[in-house]
Amino acid sequence: MERVDKAVPKAVNQAVSDLGGYIRTQRNNAQISLRQLAKLAGVSNPYLSQVERGLRKPSAEILQQIAKGLRISAEALYVQAGILESRESGPVIDAILADPELSERQKQVLLDIYSSFRREQDAAEDGDSDGDTHQPEE
């Protein structure tokens, strides 16, 4: 007989519950009723209620529809659902990801450019912290 690890289903159930709580929190923050979000996302009220209570695990497609309804990035929900690994965040990154006018491709290009600027800045600051202050000669 094959041994089944009981921690795995528990971890999956906890992740689904956390996702539902996250969606509920985002919905409350946006001041949208369950009924309104269900309509915006194109799902039934009972289904969305079950998602929020951690009884259902929505597909990536449904998560994307919920994200659109909440006006947040689908990536944020994918991370919560365990579909994607979390990535760096901050006000600029969050603003780019939350912008509904940008396509996913445009968001990725902007994030890549922003990351390269940050790496360049970090490298410049590391060079200055070596005690090597670049003071102009007189």
Secondary structure, DSSP 8 states (H G I E B T S, - for coil): -----THHHHHHHHHHHHHHHHHHHHHHHTT--HHHHHHHHT--HHHHHHHHTTS----HHHHHHHHHHHTS-HHHHHHHHTSS------HHHHHHHH-TTS-HHHHHHHHHHHHHHHHHHHHHHHHHTTS-------
